[in-house]
Amino acid sequence: MGELFTNFKYKFFGDRRGKTVAIRKAGFDNEADAVRWINSIVSEPLSEIGEPALIKQIRDRRPDLTLATASYIAKRAKVRAV
């Protein structure tokens, strides 16, 4: 339950932070580290997963992430997968 309220301010009022700052605050060293984490949680190739489904998987595993941060990580992972 505590994870749901992490970053509550950003979830409620909007996440206007720089995405690299948000990624670091989420515990990732950089964008590549976040993409490696995504690759470890998905069971099928990223090229076959739609972006909304990928965002859902990310937020299911990390409910502390805002939608904006999860979307950014998903987009970057999809770009790197191509």
GIUR-V423145 format. One record per backbone hydrogen bond with DSSP energy under -1.0 kcal/mol. NH is the residue of the N-H (numbers start at 1). CO is the residue of the C=O. Records with the same first field share a line. If there is no record, write none. Layout:
NH->CO  CO
//
This chain:
8->5
11->7
12->8
13->9
14->10
22->18
23->19
24->20
25->21
26->22
27->24
28->23
34->30
35->31
36->32
37->33
38->34
39->35
40->36
41->38
42->38
48->45
49->46
54->50
55->51
56->52
57->53
58->54
59->55
60->56
61->57
62->58
65->62
70->66
71->67
72->68
73->69
74->70
75->71
76->72
77->73
78->74
79->75
80->76
81->77
//
